[in-house]
Amino acid sequence: MARQLSEISRLGADITVIVPRVWCPLFLRRFERWKNQDHKCPLCRFEGIETFSIPYLRPPGNLYNRWSGLVAFEAMKRKALELHNKEKFDIIYATDFFPDGDAAVRLSKYLNLPAACLSIGVDVNITANSSKIIYRHFVRTVKMLDGTLACGQNVADRIEAITGKSPLCVYGVLDLEEFSPLSDKTSQRKELGLPPDKTIALYAGYLMKRKGVYELVQAFERIQRKCPDVLLVMCGCGPEEKQLRTLIHEKGIGHIIRMVGEVEPEQMNKWMKASDLFVLASHTEGMPNVVMEAMACGLAVVATTVGGLPEAIGDSGGAILVPHGDVNALENAIAKVVNDNQLRTDMQTAGRNRAEEKFAVTRNARLILDYLREIVEKKQAKQIG
């Protein structure tokens, strides 16, 4: 979002960002469910954009999603009104229906402004379906928005089925200079402490079960017999990190799987540029930005047929997609890419081409800005009429 908004600002929009950030009392942080809350999540930098961080109480667990938007709204509304009185806003633009889209609808009524929300995928595919109560609330929220955007066609189709209106489908906003291929990976691997002579597969993401991390480890345990020179590098942290490290140690596969922990977003392109292929075994996704970044860096991709991936990259020639949960298919696809140098080279080239075609930051930022302007113009015309 920081990259997207910074580019939209460069294209001429005047943007103010209010970030509702989860707050938890100090005494609760010793409990496991609170350990990854606000004190471990620094605010992302929004270059050149006035940004305000507003804390709000949000207990962990899916049930509270029904109320998180209301609590976020109550925390933000005074600051939003203060800013609106200084310089009138034209539209509220949120990302993720829980809590931001919900809060945006409430702010829309409070400030008498149109509101739009970008679905990141997880909100529509998982959170909205976690209970009947939350699903009904989600449907009400979607219908009350003046516009919706979706990260991938799969998510867009789900929203359209509810509203009868087609959302703007955008796949991402990438800086194609920041994420670009390296012809010689030697120096980059040396900087990161990676072996120069291995075929490196990269995973980057939250370490949780729905990301398919256990299937990925299982696939690489098998792959070592077919591809002894492959190394899986796993970047990220999450609730399964401790268990994964234990599993890798117990199975004695630490020589083919290296867990490097959390990586700052600004450093992620270095790990991509040092790798040969990117792997993602998720059970569900919207349109993961990390896949687009990997393709922009010239990595071949092996991923699961989830979310917007089939429509966005399935026909690009830069990816092999397999059913989620199918360890055999995942293993065979990875082994195929690792063992066929020409195939891997062709996929790397095709992946970069697709990134330039669909994922460039300026292209998608322009689409988003034009869409938001259209919403504002329709709202103004309706009020005049």
Secondary structure by P-SEA (a helix, b strand, c coil): caaaaaaaaaaccbbbbbbbbbbbcccccccccccccccccccccccccbbbbbbbbbcccccccccaaaaaaaacaaaaaaaaaaccccbbbbcccccaaaaaaaaaaaacbbbbbbbccccccccccccaaaaaaaaaaaaaccbbbbccaaaaaaaaaaccccccccccccccccccccccaaaaaaaaccccccbbbbbbcccccccaaaaaaaaaaaaccccccbbbbbbbcccaaaaaaaaaaaacccccccccccccccaaaaaaaaccccccccccccccaaaaaaaaabbbbbbcccccccccccccccccccccccaaaaaaaaaaaaacaaaaaaaaaaaaaaaaacccaaaaaaaaaaaaaaaaaaaaaaaac
